[in-house]
Amino acid sequence: MGVRPSTRPSWFTSWSMASHGPCASVETEIGRTLTSGIVEMVEDVR
């Protein structure tokens, strides 16, 4: 479904499936992009 557990934490996979379901690949892609940006910002703060 496009979500790779090796590159994303398990909570993201759970949230993605719970929020969007397996069929909304576009929304999942948007969520992945936003999550990537948030993770990068958090890492920059550290």
C-alpha positions in Angstrom: 0.0 0.0 0.0 3.0 2.3 -0.2 3.8 2.6 3.5 7.1 1.1 4.3 7.5 0.2 8.0 11.3 0.3 7.5 11.2 4.0 6.8 8.3 5.1 8.9 7.5 4.4 12.6 4.8 1.9 13.4 2.5 4.6 14.8 2.4 6.3 11.4 1.4 3.0 9.7 -1.4 2.6 12.3 -2.6 6.2 11.9 -2.5 6.0 8.1 -4.6 2.8 8.0 -7.0 4.0 10.7 -7.5 7.5 9.1 -7.5 6.7 5.4 -7.9 3.0 4.9 -6.1 0.9 2.2 -7.9 2.6 -0.7 -7.1 6.3 -0.3 -3.5 6.2 -1.7 -3.5 9.9 -2.6 -4.4 10.9 1.0 -1.8 8.5 2.3 0.8 10.1 0.1 -0.1 13.6 1.4 0.1 12.3 5.0 3.5 10.8 4.3 4.7 14.1 2.9 3.5 16.0 5.9 4.9 13.5 8.3 8.3 13.7 6.6 8.3 17.4 6.9 7.4 17.2 10.6 10.0 14.6 11.3 12.6 16.7 9.6 11.7 19.8 11.6 11.8 17.8 14.9 15.3 16.5 13.9 16.4 20.0 13.1 15.4 21.2 16.5 17.5 18.5 18.1 
